[in-house]
Amino acid sequence: MSVLGLRLPQVLLATAALSIAALGPSPARADRYSDAVAHAGRPAGDLRRDQIDHPAEVLRLSGIRPPMVVADFLAADGYYSELLSYLVGPKGHVYLINNEAYDKWSENQWQGRIERLPNVGHETVPVEHLGLPARSLDAILLIKVYHDLYWHPDEGPWPKDIDPDAVLTEIARVVKPGGILLLVDHSAKPGTGSADAGTLHRIDEQFARSDFEKHGFELVSTSDVLRRPDDPRELITYKGEMVGKTDRFVMVFRRR
């Protein structure tokens, strides 16, 4: 049987195609990561930050899910800690980890946040001694803080004698074999190593990769979701014209 020269199966396929076209493009499939970002009650400041940080896309790379135990390292006010809270669920746990300097810089805004999040606990500890059991974490996040390990200021609350090797050794101690480390940081120019960590608060991507690989982590994926090719990588990241406009690398490591 045919209609206008088309056999019946062809007519059915053509009709289905027209119906799909009339509906327009299919919406992106919701998942736990987009659900976490859409969770009711998140602060207005977090919602504004979402437009810059694209947290669903970043966290999706980590595979974090219920009922994992995870840490947000130098979490400041806990923007990512709240999202992790929703991802790991009531049977999971999130450590919101700061040192004294990050507590001060965040003006302890984590306090009001964790009152709403019963599966999040705050810890104020030296970054070289996290106080967690060995191999206790399924995942850890370092979001725009790794470069600070190489910052040695002359004044201010940031410790002047941090040993990056000791910090990464400690992080490796508390992450389970097979556990995930999600790293995001501001890109420095290639070949600069850690030289811009204190002046521009940036760090070289390949230097970062090598640093974590030396401490027992294997790179498993990267993402360009936070790339900004228009960033000259010459200006300071946390104030002035580059705020929210920096080129950032995203890496996912697995603990060997």
N, C-alpha and C positions, 0 to 999 in steps of 0.2 A: 504494500500500500504506500502511496506517496501523496504529498501535498505540495503543490507548487514546484514539482520536480524533485522534492526531497523525500527520501524514505522516512518512515515513522521514527526510527531511532534518531535520525538526524534532526527531525523536527523537535523531538523532546530535548535533545542536547542544546539546540539553538534557543528554545524557550527558557531553559534553565539558565543559560548564559545571560539572556536579556534580563531575567529576574534578578540575578546577582548584580548585574551592572546597575540596575535601577536602585538597588539598596546602597550603592556606594561602597567604598573600601571597608573591609572588616575592621572593627576596633581591635586594639591590641588585647591579647588574652590576659586577664587579671591573674596574678599569682601572689604568693605570700609577701613578696618584696614591694610590689605596688600597693598591696593592701596595708602594709605597715606604714608607708608614706601617707596613705589616705586615711589613716586611723583618726577617729574623732578625738578632739581634745588637745591636739598638738599645738604648741604656742605659735602665735602669729610670726614671731621672729624666725622660727624653724621653717615655716612655710615659705618665707621670703628666701631663706638660704637654700631651700630645695631647688630653686630656679638656677642656682649657680653650681651646686654640688651634685645634682642628679643622683640622689642616694639610692633609688631603686636599682638603677643600672649598675652602680658600683657594688652594692651589696649582693646583687644577683650573682656576681662573679664568685662570691665566697662560698655559696652553697649552704650558708648557715640556716639551720632549721631546728624545730623542737626535737628533743629537749636538751640541746647543747649547753655546755658551760663555756662562756666566752669572756674576753676582756677587751675593754676600750681603753687603750694605753694613752695616758695624758689626754684624758677625755674633756678637760675643761668643764664647760657647763653641761655636758652630757647629751649633746645633739644626737650623736650616733648611738649613745647608750640607750636612749629611749626607743629608737628604731630596732635595736637589737633585742630589747625587752619583748617587743611584739613578735619578733622572729623566733625566739627560743621558747616562747610560751610559758605557762605557769609552772611547768616542771623543769624548765631550764633556769639558768642563772647568768647574770651579767655582772662583772666587776667593773665599776667605774673607777679607774685608777688615775689619781693625780699625785704629783708631789706638791710641796708647799707653794712653790711658785705658780703652778697651774691653778691651784685653789684660789690664790690671791688674784691672778689675772682674770679669772672667771667671776670674781666677786662672790664666790660660793653659790652661784646660781643653780648649781646641781642640787642644792638642798630642796628647793621647791619642786623640782622635777621628780626626784626619787620618792617623794611622798605619794605620788600617784602610781609608782611602779614597784610593787612588792617583790619582784624578782630581780631588782637591781640593788647592789650594795656598793657603797662608796668606800674607797681606801685612800688614805694619804700616806705615801711611802716613798723612800728614796728609790730612784729608778733602777739602781743597781741591786736592790733587795726587795723584790715584790711581795715576799711573805706568803706566797702560794705554794701548795704542794707540787713536787715534781710531776710532770706529765699530767697535769690536771685540767688543761685547757684544750677544748676542741678547736678553738680559733682565737686569734687576737687581731685587733685593728690598730694600725698606726696611721692616723689621718693627719697629714701636714704637720707632723711633730718630729719625725726622724731627724731632720736637719738640725734640730735643737741640741741633739746629742753632741754635735761638733761645734757648738757655740760656746765661747768662753769670754763672757762680758767682763768688763772691769768693775761694773757696779750693777745694782739691781738685785731682785730676788732669785734670779736663776743661778744655780750652783756653778761655781767657777772651775771645779775640779772633776767634772763628770768624765768617766772613762767609757767611751763608746763600746769598746771591746767587752767590758764587764757587763754593760747593759744588754748587749745582744746575746751574750753568753747566758745571762739570766732569763731573757725571753725564750731562748732555745730550751732552757731547763724546764720551763713550766708548760710548754706546748707538747702535746702528745705526738708520738710518731704518727705521721699521716695527718696531723692537724694543719690548719690553714693559717697563714699570715697574710693579711690584706694591707698593702702599703700604698699610700697616696702621698705625693709630695710635690712641691713647686720645683719645676725644672730649672737647673742652671745650664750654662753653655757646656757642650760636650768637652770633656777633657779637663774640667776645672776641679774635679774631685769634690772635696769638702770646703774648698777655699772661700766660697760665697755663703757658707752656712751662717756666719755671724753678721756679715754686712748686708746681704740681700735676703737672707732667710730662704735660700735655695740650695739645692744639692744636685750633683750630676747623676743622671739616671744610671749609667753603667757602673759608676762607683757604688751606688746603692745596691745594685744587683750583686756585684762582687762581694760586698760587705755581708749581705745576708747569706749568700752561698757559702762563704767561709765559716759561717756559724751554723751550718747544718740544715739550711733551707734550700729547696730546689724550686726554681722558677717554673710554674706550670701554665701561666697565661698572663696576658697584658690586655689593656684596653685603651682606646683613643677617645673615650667618651668625654674626658676632661681636657682634651688638647685645645690649645689656642695658638695656631701658627703665627698669629699677629703679635705675639708677645716677644719682644726683643731679648728677654731674659737678662736685662741689664739694670732693672729697677727693683727696689725693695718690694716685698710682696704684701706686707700686712698694713701698710698705710699709703696714702697718696693715690695716684691715678691707677695703680695696678690692682687695687683691692677688687676681688671678684673677677679679674680678667687675666689671671696668670695661666701659663701653660703648665699642666700638671700631668705627671705620669701615674699610671695605675698598674700595680703588679700584684699577682697572687702567687704565693709560695706555699709549698708543702714541706712540713718537717720530715726530714729523712729518718 
